[in-house]
Amino acid sequence: MNRNITNVIRFLMDDCVPPIIRDSKFFMYPFYLFAYRGKKIKEAMHFKTNVYSFTEKEYDLFYNNLDTISRNRLTDLNKESLDYILNNIDPNTKTLVDIGCGNGYLLKKIHEKFPNIELYGFDIKDKDDSTIYKYTKGNVEKMPFPDKAFDVVTCSHVVEHLVDLEQCANELKRITKKQLFVVTPCQRYFYYTLDEHVNFFESKEKLTNVFKIKNHYCTKLKGDWVYLGMPN
């Protein structure tokens, strides 16, 4: 399902349905049944409670075994967010890593526009066999990269999933030399959401305060925040 369509559906559900109904397990159950293909519905509905007691292995297994309709998307990025990243990457960039690279969609688009950038992908998933970027599997809370390892760091639709958000934000800043791009939904908190989210950024201040980079831009594009921080 197209990201812009998803954001419209989220707006209708989160902003137009009364909260007492919207956050009812009885109201949301049919949506979970559809989104999770009828599998592990109870586990999915109580993800926000359970995730904080997950071991690193359990967290790894949960995401590697997810089978939801959202996994059919080529990307979670909407066109506006993708264009923002592509149009604002420093043209002198030599190295770039995409944290939470998924199937490598963003890296492929960056490679098309900037074929000379040395690309890296990082994710919790068991893969990757790409020939255009070097892949590393791991956890964002403790990435195996040295300080300022990459000129540019991109991280789209990841921070909303992270349990230790402060630690992960520090890691993202630590490995960034010039530019840090972060994309995340502009979303109100509800307990029952079809997306495994544990962090919610209804206002841009909630996002900018996480990274605390003085030189930054943050704008909303078709329902998603796009953040660009420049540590130096």
Residue, then its C-alpha position, 0 to 999 in steps of 0.5 A: m500500500n502506498r505510503n501517502i494512502t497509509n498516512v491518509i488512513r492513519f489521519l482518518m482513524d487517529d483524528c476523526v474517530p473519537p479516542i475512546i473508540r479508536d483505542s478500543k481493542f474491540f474496534m481495532y481487532p478486525f484491523y489487526l486481523f487483516a494487517y497481520r494476516g490472522k497470525k499472532i494477533k494477541e502478540a501484535m496487539h500487546f506489542k507496546t507492553n511486551v517489547y520492553s521485556f524482550t531480550e535482544k534475541e527475542y527482538d531480533l526474532f520478532y522483526n525477522n518473523l513479521d508477516t504483515i501487509s505492510r511488508n509488501r511495500l517497496t518502501d515506507l518513504n513517501k515521494e516527498s520525503l525521498d525527494y527531500i533526502l535526494n535533493n539535500i545530500d551534500p554533493n561532496t559526500k563520499t560515504l553514506v549509511d542507511i540505518g534500517c535499510g530494509n530491502g535497500y530501496l533508498l540506497k538504490k535511489i541514492h546510487e542512481k543519483f550519486p553513483n560515486i558515493e560508497l554506500y552501506g546498509f545496516d538493519i536487524k534483518d538476516k540479509d543482504d546480497s546487494t552489490i551496490y552497498k555493503y551490508t551489516k546486521g546489528n542493533v541500532e543501540k550499539m552499532p559496530f562503526p567508529d565515530k564519524a564513520f560516515d559523511v551522511v547517515t540516513c534513518s527512515h521509519v526506524v526511530e519510532h520502533l526503538v526501545d531505548l530512543e536516547q541511546c539510539a539517537n546518540e549512536l546515530k549522532r556518533i557515527t555522523k560526520k556531516q548530515l543526519f537525515v531522519v524520517t518518522p511519522c507525525q503520529r498521535y499516541f494510541y496503544y493499539t496501532l498497526d505498526e509496532h511503534v513505541n515512540f510517537f512524534e505528534s509535534k516536531e519538537k518531540l523529534t528535534n529534542v531527541f537529537k539536540i543538534k543545534n544546526h537542523y531543519c525539520t519539516k512535515l511532508k505529507g504526514d511524515w517528519v523529515y529531519l536534517g541535522m548537521p552536527n558540525 
